[in-house]
């Protein structure tokens, strides 16, 4: 087996295969490259759109502490004339209180 050559064996297999298999062997590498280029271009276009969608500035963020409480962190010292819309939960609802699922008194 000292005189075995992989490339000679591969080319011999290619020459002895049917014509439709030869066509598939010849079409797969360029098709793969075109698909790879198309995926990369779509990724670049999508990433550019995502960067443009984040224009603006971060005003508030929400941080969950280890005890489960939520803390709203304000990143700007003073909000300009147009304050951000902040949706808060119903203050009368207490999520930590036990729920009474029985009959009403």
Helices and strands as residue ranges (DSSP letters): H 6-16, H 19-53, E 60-64, E 70-74
